[in-house]
Amino acid sequence: MNRRDFLIHSTGGVAVPAILSAGETTQKHEAQSHIGPKRIPITMCHGIRSGGEKPLTADHLDRLVSIASEMGFASIDYDDLDLWRHKDKELPLRPILFDFDHPVTSMRYEVFDVLSRYGYHGNLFINTAGIEAMHAGQIPERGERDFMTWDEIGELVAAGWHIGAHTVNHPNLSSLSQEDPTGDRILAELVECDATIERRLGIKPRDFAFTGTSWSRTAESAVMQRYRFGRLWIIGSTYQVDGRSIRFAELIGIDGPDEADGGPPHAARYITRTSNPYRLPSMEIQGLIHSPSAFRSYLEGALPSTG
């Protein structure tokens, strides 16, 4: 299976706090500074990818990121999010998380250049198999390789990017839970991924991105023992969970029908203070928010009503 073919899993009996409803975000934007945001948008992509029905070029990414800047959003990382959840820090009035999965070369160059142009930083989740295999031999020239070098990732870290874990081999977690109910294989993936990142960068990952649109009780249990956050990925309305397909809204405990754009209810697309920290959503840029109008609408949905 292609490494971008991802699936998802079930809630596993874990309580899922309710997301704040739109009716609870009616205070005026200007009056919110003392309590901070009620909804935090979070985007995700796999770097610059020119193919497919919704290609992501550097110019298109720039157009979207410029909208966030124009609207006054400020980028945050998972350290900020953790402090905010525990009420130890106030966030900017309009925070946003820019997440990225896979250590592909475009992260260091095109993606970094676009975000830096607007004073933003990203959160990069690393699956380690490909980059480690590259380093085992003669490293190709930049234009001839798929992955960054560890030195290039170090440059992102020095520039303020946050690093998280994303397994070694990027397994489908739903399928893996059926193949290995003991959880030994997913635990081994997490242990090796963390050890490699710590050895190469001197960073012990504290946050995790589930692979693709796949999830399992077993994987979440292992993630909860090692990390502060587990992040999911929205490309539609369904997920593969413990060997079956369910609605994403069901996985994170959000009521209401799916939306006309093919995605889950709008309330399921944002982080709030009461979000389950191990089932955080993220919106794929090459998916439901690819067009500038859809991207702007998604950010507008995070703002308190002025009515």
URRAPE-V790282 format. One line per field, one symbol per residue. phi: phi as a letter, one per 40 degrees, with the letter a starting at -180 (. if undefined). Layout:
phi=???
This chain:
phi=.dcccbbabccggccbcccccdccbcccdcccccbgcbbbcabaabgcaccgcbcbccccddcccccccdcgcbcbbccdccccccgbaccdcbcabbbabgccdcccbccdccccdbgbbbbbbbccdcccccccbccccdcbbcbccccccdccccchcbbbcagcbfcccccccccbccgcccccdcccdcccccccbgbccbbbbccfbbaadcccdccccbbcbbbcabbabbbcbfgabbcddcdbgbchcccccgbcddccbbcbcccccbbccabcccbcbccdcccccccccccccbc
